Amino acid sequence: MQDISCMIDGNKFNFRVCCLIENRHRYLLEKSTTTDFLNLPGGRVQAGESTYQAIIRELQEELNLSNIHPKLIKIAEQFFTFEGKNYHELDFVYYVKLPNSHPFCTKEEIHNLDNEKETMVWVNRKELKQYKILPEFIYTLKNDKHISHLIFDKIHR
């Protein structure tokens, strides 16, 4: 299957899913050797795939997580410039709370099985502002009872 990502009139369009993974007031964030920021684990939706199927697949590919039931918490539209390119990105953000018994919960760093340049690290929710995290809406994410729709226009990264 092909990722839903293309160039349209000089803008790069990405259709993405990501997941806020929580345990003990900590979030699991992705750290790459190629960028100076952290972000949520996830990836692009593929043609013919629902966002729910995509997040299940991405978490399986990156972290070998199975038997999880992510809940949709946010839909975010972003328009930004990154490395000289204009982006239009549509993100479906899911939430999963890992039980304390899960093996990841005792590890400081977890390797991304799908990309050797990326690892996952736990960050305490109260310490998020100490890190550069993109997209910025991550700073305000929580497991809300209702799905919300966010629009971020013309962010320069």
Sequence and secondary structure as in RCSB ss.txt:
>XXXX:A:sequence
MQDISCMIDGNKFNFRVCCLIENRHRYLLEKSTTTDFLNLPGGRVQAGESTYQAIIRELQEELNLSNIHPKLIKI
AEQFFTFEGKNYHELDFVYYVKLPNSHPFCTKEEIHNLDNEKETMVWVNRKELKQYKILPEFIYTLKNDKHISHL
IFDKIHR
>XXXX:A:secstr
  BSEEEETTEEEEEEEEEEEEETTEEEEEEETT SSEE SEEE BTT  HHHHHHHHHHHHH   S   EEEEE
EEEEEEETTEEEEEEEEEEEEE  TTSGGGG SEEE TT TTEEEEEEEGGGGGGS BSSGGGGG    SS EEE
EEEEEE 
